[in-house]
Amino acid sequence: MSRPAIGVALANPALKARALDFGGVPIAMTPVAFTPSLAEETAKWAKVIRAANMKPG
């Protein structure tokens, strides 16, 4: 089985360094592993947005 494109990209030290420069934390994981992480982050930031009464625009 070949590596997914994102896995190949994250193996590139220059690309990983660039992501870190932008404040990203590159972590290679499967879609199955990413789904709960995304749900947790969405719930966390939704609380922040509601607490601050932020509105689009």
N, C-alpha and C positions, 0 to 999 in steps of 0.2 A: 504494500500500500504506500502511496506517495504522501509526503507531508503536505498538509494544507498550506495554502499561500501565506496565511498569517503566521504560521509557524516558521516558515522559511524567512519571512521578513523579520520576525523577532530574533532570529538567529544572527542577523546582520548587526554587528556591533555599532556601526555608524547610525543605523536607523534607530536602534534601541537608545543610543545616546541622545539623538534628536528628540525622541519622545520624552525622555527625561528632562531635556532643556525646556520643554513646554509644560512641564509639571505632570506629565503622564506617568503612570506606573505600568509598563508593559508586562502583562502576564499572559502566557499561553495557556489556554484551557479549552476543553471541548465545549460545544454548544450546550450539552447536557449539564456540565458543571457551571456554565455561565448563567444559565436561566435563573437559578435561585439568587445568585449574586446580583443580577440586574433587578430582580424583584425587591431585594433588600435595599438597594441604593435608591430605587424609585420611591419606596415607602418612606425612607429616611428624608429625602429631599422634599417630598410632598408635605411632610409635617413642617419643615422649615418654611416652605412657601406659604402654607396656610397660616402659620403663626405670625409671619411678617405681613400677612394680608397682601401679598404681591399679586399683581394683575398683569396680563400680557399687554404690551404696547406701551 
